[in-house]
Amino acid sequence: MLRIRREQLDALGLARREAFIDRLAEKLRRHWASECEGLDAPALRERIGDAIDRAAKYELRAEVDVARYLNITFALGPRFDEDPRYPWARAILEEEAFTPAKKVDRLCALTAEALTKKEA
């Protein structure tokens, strides 16, 4: 029987996380170029890692949900969920009746509304 030790599983998880961060960093540099301009590679990776950890706190673990959450952090700020300007964000993220995908869908819709109001 094949046995995988906990350390091996942890190493696999870390490698998967690092690959995900690499993919996200590449996309962010393309789609959020001006926001990424002042961030060197380690700073961008740290910001992405922080967003991944914050998303997980709200049960957002699927890559698509985390990527969308990360986009919101670039639109509203890295700690938008604690920002008093966006009280709706934390309420959505903590809503137990919502699936992770529903949380992100609502966040995206309200983020778009907030940005539209900000531009007006």
Buried (B, 14 or more C-beta within 10 A) or exposed (E): EEEEEEEEEEEEEEEEEEEBBEEBBEEBBEEBEEBBEEBEEEEBBEBBBBBBEBBEEBBBEEEEBBBBBBBBBBBBEBEBBEEEEBEBBBEBBEEEEBEBEEBBBBBBEBBEEBEEEEEE
